[in-house]
Amino acid sequence: MLTERQLLILKVTVDDYIQSAQPVGSNQLSKKSEIPFSPATIRNEMADLEGLGFLEKTHTSSGRVPSQKGYRYYVDHLLTPKPLPQQDIVQLRSIFEDKITETEEVIKRSAMILSELTNYTAILLGPDVGKHIVKKLSIVPLTADTAVAIIVTDNGHVENRVFTIPEGINSSDIEKMINILNERLVGVPLNDLHLRLEQETMTILRQHVKRYGELFTTLRKAAVLPHEENVYFGGKLNILKQPDFHDIQKIRNLMDVMEGVQHIPLILPVGTQGLHIRIGSENALSAMEDCSVITVSYDIGEEQTGSIAIVGPKRMDYKRIVSMLDILSGDLSKELTRMFRAK
């Protein structure tokens, strides 16, 4: 059990190191108004905190830095969110000023603004596009032998696919096909679109559309949606600006993680609700052992959720980031739910 004096010294040491990125010494702390102790007393307490595993001594300085255990204790017991400056709140909420109609664009902008405000890397996990529901299908001729299939979903997401019109197919057949597709496929999730094309439209097309086989084959190819990642990054390289990262091999490993979307479930676990802070080796990926990751969930309509992650050094400004994510996750949930209901 830490004494009140040790708690105060640990808190101020962590706060000072977060701001300066320089090892903290007893003389330095004794000059702070909130520390009413002599350098000798502080030095003894810091030595005890080091012995307990909350602080570490560096090789290049007589000062000390927080250990992973120290950061963990700070986050769990000493962290008080810092009110954001009004200009930061205004910048965060500028995301919603342009009345964007696509959820993906709102999420993408959120990632960029978060990275700008924090100087860390922001990662946002959006909704599964494959779960979007088809709201309308259109086929628009481009030339004599090409057309574009346009699929609009319930949340404003738009898929465009260019396909070839078989020679000799007339406009009336295309119009009949559009009507049949809208009758049978509106309300179907994008993930199921290809299968439902096969199951529900083939028989009807055979009855009403000449040369239905050729037209169906080419349209089916257009309806096969590529696997799209619903991951949005902001400031991938921001972490390299931090003075904490100087080991070239570790930097390469970290960049490999950032480039590989297959690692995202380990950074942003799906279905995790609320705000979570993982420090150093608490992260599932060894390449992130020098990083802290703060994640928070947000709502998209009634049934879907997304996630936000801020990736930075263990010397992260936890107070500010927690406040920022609290505001953004709440505003993002309200805006995306409003957009979802308006569709």
VENDA-V334919 format. One record per pair of residues at least 24 apart in sequence whose C-alpha atoms are under 10 Angstrom apart, sorted by sequence separation. I is the first residue (numbers start at 1). J is the second residue. D is the distance in Angstrom with one decimal. If there is no record, write none. Layout:
# VENDA-V334919
((I;J;D) (I;J;D))
This chain:
# VENDA-V334919
((103;127;8.5) (129;153;9.3) (132;156;9.2) (133;157;9.5) (134;158;9.6) (139;163;9.7) (141;165;8.7) (144;168;9.8) (145;169;9.0) (177;201;9.1) (180;204;7.6) (181;205;9.3) (272;296;8.1) (273;297;5.4) (274;298;8.3) (288;312;9.4) (289;313;9.4) (290;314;6.2) (291;315;8.3) (292;316;7.0) (294;318;8.4) (9;34;9.4) (88;113;9.9) (91;116;9.8) (92;117;8.5) (104;129;9.1) (132;157;7.9) (144;169;9.9) (180;205;7.5) (195;220;9.6) (233;258;8.9) (268;293;9.1) (272;297;6.9) (273;298;8.2) (288;313;9.1) (289;314;8.9) (290;315;9.3) (291;316;8.6) (293;318;10.0) (8;34;8.5) (9;35;7.4) (88;114;9.9) (91;117;8.4) (129;155;9.8) (144;170;9.9) (194;220;6.8) (197;223;8.6) (233;259;9.8) (267;293;7.7) (268;294;9.4) (269;295;9.1) (271;297;8.3) (273;299;9.8) (288;314;9.9) (292;318;9.4) (296;322;9.1) (306;332;9.8) (8;35;7.7) (177;204;9.3) (193;220;9.4) (194;221;8.8) (267;294;9.6) (268;295;7.0) (270;297;9.3) (294;321;8.0) (295;322;9.2) (298;325;9.9) (306;333;9.1) (9;37;9.7) (129;157;8.2) (177;205;7.0) (180;208;9.2) (194;222;9.5) (195;223;10.0) (257;285;8.3) (267;295;8.6) (268;296;9.0) (294;322;7.8) (297;325;9.3) (298;326;9.8) (305;333;8.7) (88;117;7.3) (149;178;9.6) (176;205;8.4) (180;209;9.9) (194;223;6.2) (195;224;9.5) (232;261;10.0) (257;286;9.8) (268;297;9.5) (296;325;6.9) (297;326;9.6) (5;35;8.9) (141;171;8.9) (193;223;7.1) (194;224;6.0) (231;261;7.6) (257;287;7.2) (295;325;8.2) (296;326;7.9) (298;328;8.8) (299;329;8.1) (5;36;9.7) (159;190;9.8) (177;208;8.4) (193;224;7.8) (194;225;8.4) (230;261;9.6) (254;285;9.3) (256;287;8.7) (257;288;8.4) (294;325;8.7) (298;329;5.2) (299;330;8.5) (5;37;9.1) (25;57;10.0) (154;186;9.7) (173;205;9.5) (176;208;7.4) (177;209;7.1) (192;224;9.8) (193;225;8.8) (229;261;7.7) (254;286;9.0) (255;287;8.8) (273;305;8.8) (275;307;9.7) (277;309;9.6) (296;328;9.6) (297;329;6.7) (298;330;7.0) (299;331;9.9) (300;332;8.3) (301;333;7.8) (9;42;7.4) (13;46;9.2) (23;56;9.4) (24;57;9.5) (141;174;9.4) (153;186;9.0) (154;187;8.5) (176;209;6.9) (190;223;9.0) (191;224;9.1) (229;262;9.7) (231;264;8.0) (253;286;8.9) (254;287;5.3) (255;288;10.0) (271;304;9.5) (272;305;9.3) (273;306;9.4) (274;307;9.4) (275;308;9.4) (276;309;9.4) (277;310;9.6) (278;311;9.8) (279;312;9.9) (280;313;8.6) (296;329;7.1) (297;330;9.3) (298;331;8.9) (299;332;7.6) (300;333;6.0) (301;334;8.7) (304;337;9.6) (9;43;10.0) (23;57;8.2) (24;58;10.0) (140;174;9.4) (152;186;9.6) (153;187;8.8) (175;209;9.6) (190;224;9.2) (191;225;8.0) (253;287;5.5) (254;288;6.4) (271;305;7.5) (272;306;9.3) (273;307;8.6) (275;309;9.7) (279;313;8.9) (280;314;6.6) (298;332;6.8) (299;333;4.6) (300;334;8.3) (301;335;9.3) (303;337;9.9) (10;45;9.2) (23;58;7.4) (28;63;9.2) (139;174;7.7) (140;175;9.9) (151;186;9.7) (153;188;9.4) (154;189;9.6) (173;208;8.2) (174;209;8.2) (177;212;8.8) (190;225;7.9) (252;287;8.9) (253;288;8.4) (254;289;9.4) (270;305;8.8) (271;306;8.2) (272;307;8.1) (279;314;6.3) (297;332;9.9) (298;333;5.3) (299;334;7.8) (300;335;8.6) (301;336;6.6) (302;337;7.3) (5;41;9.9) (6;42;8.8) (9;45;7.8) (10;46;7.9) (25;61;8.8) (26;62;9.4) (27;63;9.5) (139;175;8.2) (153;189;8.6) (173;209;5.5) (174;210;9.9) (191;227;9.7) (250;286;9.6) (251;287;8.4) (254;290;9.5) (270;306;8.1) (271;307;8.5) (278;314;9.3) (279;315;9.7) (297;333;9.0) (298;334;9.0) (299;335;9.4) (300;336;5.4) (301;337;4.1) (5;42;9.0) (9;46;7.5) (23;60;9.1) (24;61;8.9) (25;62;6.8) (26;63;7.5) (138;175;9.3) (153;190;8.3) (172;209;8.8) (173;210;6.8) (250;287;6.6) (251;288;9.6) (254;291;9.4) (270;307;7.7) (279;316;9.8) (299;336;7.4) (300;337;5.2) (301;338;7.5) (7;45;9.9) (23;61;6.9) (24;62;8.3) (25;63;4.2) (26;64;9.0) (139;177;9.0) (140;178;10.0) (172;210;9.8) (173;211;8.8) (174;212;9.7) (177;215;8.9) (249;287;9.6) (250;288;8.6) (268;306;9.5) (269;307;8.4) (298;336;9.2) (299;337;7.0) (300;338;8.9) (301;339;8.1) (302;340;8.7) (6;45;6.3) (10;49;7.7) (22;61;9.1) (23;62;7.8) (24;63;4.6) (25;64;6.3) (138;177;9.7) (139;178;6.7) (151;190;9.1) (173;212;8.4) (177;216;8.9) (250;289;9.3) (268;307;6.8) (298;337;9.9) (300;339;8.9) (301;340;5.5) (302;341;9.1) (5;45;8.0) (6;46;7.8) (9;49;9.1) (23;63;4.7) (24;64;5.1) (25;65;9.1) (138;178;6.4) (169;209;9.6) (170;210;9.2) (250;290;8.8) (268;308;7.6) (300;340;7.3) (301;341;7.0) (14;55;9.1) (22;63;8.3) (23;64;5.0) (24;65;6.4) (137;178;7.0) (138;179;9.0) (169;210;8.0) (174;215;8.4) (268;309;6.8) (277;318;9.0) (300;341;9.9) (3;45;9.7) (6;48;8.6) (7;49;9.4) (13;55;8.9) (22;64;8.7) (23;65;5.3) (24;66;9.2) (136;178;9.7) (137;179;8.9) (169;211;7.5) (173;215;9.0) (177;219;10.0) (267;309;7.7) (6;49;7.3) (22;65;7.9) (23;66;8.9) (138;181;8.9) (168;211;9.1) (169;212;9.2) (267;310;9.8) (10;54;7.8) (21;65;8.9) (137;181;7.1) (138;182;8.3) (267;311;9.1) (10;55;8.1) (136;181;9.0) (137;182;5.9) (166;211;9.1) (169;214;9.1) (245;290;8.2) (277;322;9.3) (2;48;9.9) (136;182;6.4) (137;183;9.7) (169;215;7.8) (244;290;8.4) (245;291;9.5) (276;322;9.5) (2;49;8.7) (17;64;9.0) (18;65;9.5) (135;182;8.4) (136;183;9.6) (167;214;9.4) (244;291;9.4) (275;322;8.2) (17;65;6.7) (18;66;9.4) (134;182;9.0) (137;185;8.3) (166;214;6.5) (167;215;9.7) (16;65;9.5) (17;66;7.8) (136;185;8.4) (137;186;7.7) (165;214;8.6) (166;215;6.4) (2;52;9.4) (14;64;9.8) (135;185;8.5) (136;186;6.1) (165;215;6.9) (166;216;9.9) (275;325;8.5) (13;64;8.3) (14;65;7.4) (15;66;9.7) (102;153;9.9) (104;155;9.5) (134;185;6.9) (135;186;5.3) (136;187;8.7) (164;215;8.8) (166;217;9.7) (275;326;8.3) (13;65;7.5) (14;66;6.1) (103;155;6.9) (104;156;9.2) (105;157;9.5) (133;185;9.4) (134;186;5.0) (135;187;6.2) (163;215;9.9) (166;218;7.9) (239;291;9.3) (274;326;9.6) (13;66;7.5) (14;67;9.5) (102;155;6.6) (103;156;7.4) (104;157;7.6) (133;186;7.5) (134;187;5.2) (135;188;8.3) (165;218;7.3) (101;155;7.8) (102;156;5.1) (103;157;7.4) (133;187;5.4) (134;188;5.5) (135;189;9.5) (164;218;6.6) (165;219;8.6) (275;329;9.7) (10;65;9.8) (11;66;9.7) (101;156;5.9) (102;157;5.7) (132;187;9.1) (133;188;5.4) (134;189;6.1) (163;218;6.5) (164;219;8.2) (274;329;9.6) (10;66;8.1) (14;70;8.0) (100;156;9.6) (101;157;8.3) (102;158;8.4) (132;188;8.3) (133;189;4.3) (134;190;6.5) (162;218;9.9) (163;219;6.7) (13;70;9.8) (14;71;7.4) (131;188;8.9) (132;189;5.4) (133;190;6.2) (162;219;9.2) (163;220;9.4) (164;221;9.9) (131;189;5.2) (132;190;5.9) (133;191;9.0) (161;219;9.1) (163;221;7.8) (164;222;9.2) (11;70;9.1) (15;74;9.4) (130;189;6.4) (131;190;6.1) (132;191;8.2) (133;192;9.6) (134;193;8.5) (162;221;9.7) (163;222;6.0) (10;70;7.6) (11;71;9.4) (14;74;7.6) (129;189;9.0) (130;190;4.8) (131;191;6.3) (133;193;9.5) (161;221;9.0) (162;222;6.7) (163;223;9.6) (10;71;9.4) (129;190;7.4) (130;191;4.6) (131;192;8.8) (161;222;5.4) (162;223;9.8) (11;73;9.4) (128;190;9.9) (129;191;8.3) (130;192;8.1) (160;222;8.6) (161;223;7.4) (10;73;9.2) (11;74;6.6) (128;191;9.6) (130;193;9.3) (160;223;9.3) (161;224;9.2) (10;74;7.8) (11;75;9.8) (14;78;10.0) (15;79;9.8) (159;223;9.3) (161;225;8.9) (160;225;9.8) (7;73;9.7) (11;77;9.6) (12;78;10.0) (159;225;8.6) (7;74;9.0) (11;78;6.6) (10;78;9.1) (11;79;8.5) (244;312;9.6) (245;313;8.0) (244;313;6.7) (7;77;9.4) (8;78;9.0) (149;219;7.9) (242;312;8.2) (243;313;9.0) (244;314;8.6) (7;78;8.1) (148;219;9.6) (242;313;7.4) (244;315;8.0) (147;219;9.8) (150;222;9.7) (151;223;8.9) (239;311;7.7) (240;312;9.5) (243;315;10.0) (149;222;7.1) (150;223;9.6) (238;311;9.4) (239;312;6.0) (240;313;9.8) (242;315;9.4) (148;222;8.6) (149;223;8.0) (238;312;8.5) (239;313;7.4) (242;316;9.9) (231;306;9.9) (236;311;9.3) (230;306;9.6) (231;307;9.6) (232;308;9.6) (233;309;9.6) (234;310;9.6) (235;311;10.0) (231;308;9.9) (139;219;9.7) (130;225;8.7) (130;226;9.9) (130;227;8.5) (129;227;9.2) (130;228;8.5) (129;228;7.5) (128;228;8.8) (129;229;8.4) (130;230;9.8) (128;229;8.3) (129;230;7.0) (127;229;9.8) (128;230;6.3) (126;229;8.9) (127;230;6.5) (128;231;9.7) (125;229;8.9) (126;230;5.2) (127;231;9.0) (125;230;5.9) (126;231;6.2) (124;230;8.3) (125;231;4.8) (126;232;7.6) (124;231;5.8) (125;232;6.5) (123;231;7.0) (124;232;5.1) (125;233;9.0) (123;232;5.7) (124;233;6.5) (122;232;8.2) (123;233;4.6) (124;234;8.5) (122;233;5.7) (123;234;6.4) (121;233;7.3) (122;234;4.9) (123;235;8.9) (121;234;5.9) (122;235;6.5) (123;236;8.7) (120;234;8.5) (121;235;4.9) (122;236;7.5) (119;234;9.7) (120;235;6.7) (121;236;5.3) (119;235;7.4) (120;236;8.0) (121;237;7.2) (122;238;9.2) (118;235;9.5) (119;236;9.9) (120;237;8.3) (121;238;5.8) (115;233;8.6) (116;234;8.0) (119;237;9.4) (120;238;5.2) (121;239;6.3) (114;233;9.8) (115;234;5.2) (116;235;7.4) (119;238;5.7) (120;239;5.5) (121;240;9.7) (111;231;9.8) (112;232;8.8) (114;234;7.2) (115;235;5.2) (118;238;9.1) (119;239;7.5) (120;240;9.0) (111;232;6.5) (112;233;7.3) (113;234;7.6) (114;235;8.7) (115;236;8.5) (119;240;9.9) (120;241;8.7) (108;230;9.9) (110;232;9.0) (111;233;5.9) (112;234;4.4) (113;235;9.2) (115;237;9.9) (116;238;9.0) (119;241;8.1) (120;242;8.5) (107;230;9.7) (108;231;8.7) (109;232;9.0) (110;233;9.4) (111;234;4.7) (112;235;6.8) (115;238;7.6) (119;242;8.6) (107;231;9.2) (108;232;5.7) (109;233;9.6) (110;234;8.3) (111;235;8.1) (112;236;9.9) (115;239;10.0) (107;232;7.3) (108;233;7.5) (109;234;8.5) (104;230;8.1) (107;233;9.7) (108;234;7.9) (104;231;9.5) (105;232;9.7) (104;232;8.7) (123;258;9.4) (121;258;9.3) (125;264;8.5) (124;264;9.8) (125;265;9.5) (123;264;8.9) (125;268;7.6) (123;267;9.1) (124;268;8.6) (125;269;9.8) (123;268;8.5) (125;270;8.8) (155;300;9.9) (155;301;9.5) (122;293;9.8) (124;295;9.4) (121;293;9.7) (122;294;9.8) (123;295;9.2) (124;296;9.7) (125;297;9.3) (126;298;9.5) (127;299;9.4) (122;295;9.9) (124;297;9.6) (125;298;9.7) (126;299;9.9) (127;300;7.3) (131;304;9.3) (126;300;8.7) (128;304;8.4) (127;304;6.6) (128;305;9.3) (126;304;9.2) (127;305;6.7) (128;306;9.0) (126;305;7.7) (127;306;6.0) (125;305;8.9) (126;306;5.1) (127;307;9.2) (125;306;5.4) (126;307;7.0) (155;336;9.0) (124;306;7.4) (125;307;5.0) (126;308;8.8) (155;337;9.8) (124;307;5.8) (125;308;6.3) (156;339;8.6) (123;307;8.2) (124;308;4.5) (125;309;8.4) (155;339;6.9) (156;340;8.5) (123;308;5.9) (124;309;6.3) (154;339;9.6) (155;340;5.4) (122;308;7.3) (123;309;5.1) (124;310;8.8) (154;340;7.3) (155;341;8.4) (156;342;9.8) (122;309;5.8) (123;310;6.5) (154;341;9.1) (155;342;8.3) (156;343;7.1) (121;309;8.2) (122;310;4.7) (123;311;7.9) (154;342;9.1) (155;343;5.8) (121;310;5.8) (122;311;6.4) (154;343;5.6) (120;310;6.6) (121;311;5.1) (122;312;9.0) (153;343;8.8) (119;310;9.8) (120;311;6.0) (121;312;6.6) (118;310;8.5) (119;311;9.8) (120;312;5.3) (118;311;9.8) (119;312;8.5) (120;313;8.4) (114;308;9.8) (118;312;9.1) (114;309;9.8) (115;310;8.2) (114;310;8.3) (115;311;9.6) (120;316;8.8) (103;300;8.8) (111;308;8.3) (110;308;9.3) (111;309;9.2) (118;316;9.6) (107;306;9.5) (111;310;9.4) (118;317;8.7) (76;277;9.3) (107;308;9.5) (120;321;9.9) (75;277;8.0) (118;320;8.6) (75;278;9.9) (118;321;7.4) (75;279;9.6) (117;321;9.5) (72;277;8.9) (72;278;8.6) (118;324;9.1) (72;279;7.1) (114;321;9.4) (117;324;9.2) (71;279;7.6) (72;280;9.7) (135;343;9.0) (71;280;9.5) (69;279;9.0) (72;282;10.0) (114;324;8.5) (68;279;6.8) (69;280;9.7) (114;325;8.9) (68;280;6.6) (67;280;9.7) (68;281;8.3) (68;282;9.3) (114;328;9.0) (110;328;8.3) (21;242;9.1) (22;243;9.7) (68;289;9.9) (71;292;9.8) (21;243;7.3) (22;244;10.0) (68;290;9.4) (110;332;8.6) (21;244;7.6) (68;292;9.9) (107;332;8.3) (106;332;8.4) (103;332;9.9) (106;335;9.0) (107;336;9.2) (106;336;8.3) (92;324;8.3) (103;335;9.1) (104;336;9.9) (92;325;9.9) (95;328;9.8) (103;336;6.5) (93;327;9.1) (102;336;9.2) (103;337;9.7) (82;317;9.7) (84;319;9.5) (85;320;9.8) (89;324;8.0) (92;327;8.4) (93;328;7.9) (96;331;8.9) (101;336;9.6) (82;318;8.8) (83;319;8.5) (84;320;6.8) (88;324;8.5) (92;328;6.9) (95;331;9.8) (96;332;8.6) (99;335;9.6) (103;339;7.7) (81;318;7.8) (82;319;5.1) (83;320;7.4) (84;321;9.3) (95;332;9.2) (102;339;8.3) (103;340;8.5) (80;318;8.9) (81;319;4.4) (82;320;5.4) (89;327;8.1) (93;331;7.7) (101;339;7.2) (102;340;9.6) (79;318;7.7) (80;319;6.2) (81;320;6.4) (82;321;8.6) (83;322;9.8) (84;323;6.8) (89;328;8.9) (92;331;9.1) (93;332;9.1) (96;335;7.5) (100;339;9.0) (101;340;9.6) (79;319;6.6) (80;320;9.4) (81;321;8.3) (82;322;8.1) (83;323;6.6) (84;324;7.1) (92;332;10.0) (95;335;10.0) (96;336;9.8) (99;339;9.4) (81;322;6.2) (82;323;6.3) (83;324;8.7) (101;342;9.8) (72;314;9.9) (80;322;9.1) (81;323;5.5) (82;324;9.0) (101;343;9.3) (71;314;7.6) (75;318;7.6) (79;322;9.5) (80;323;9.3) (81;324;9.1) (84;327;9.4) (71;315;8.3) (74;318;9.6) (75;319;8.9) (71;316;9.7) (81;326;9.6) (68;314;7.8) (67;314;9.2) (68;315;9.9) (71;318;9.8) (66;314;9.2) (66;315;8.5) (65;315;9.5) (21;315;7.4) (18;313;9.5) (20;315;9.5) (21;316;10.0) (18;314;8.7) (19;315;8.3) (18;315;5.0) (19;316;8.9) (17;315;7.2) (18;316;6.2) (19;317;7.7) (16;315;10.0) (17;316;9.6) (18;317;6.2) (15;315;9.1) (17;317;9.9) (18;318;8.8) (14;315;8.2) (15;316;9.8) (15;317;8.3) (14;317;9.9) (15;318;9.5) (15;319;9.5))
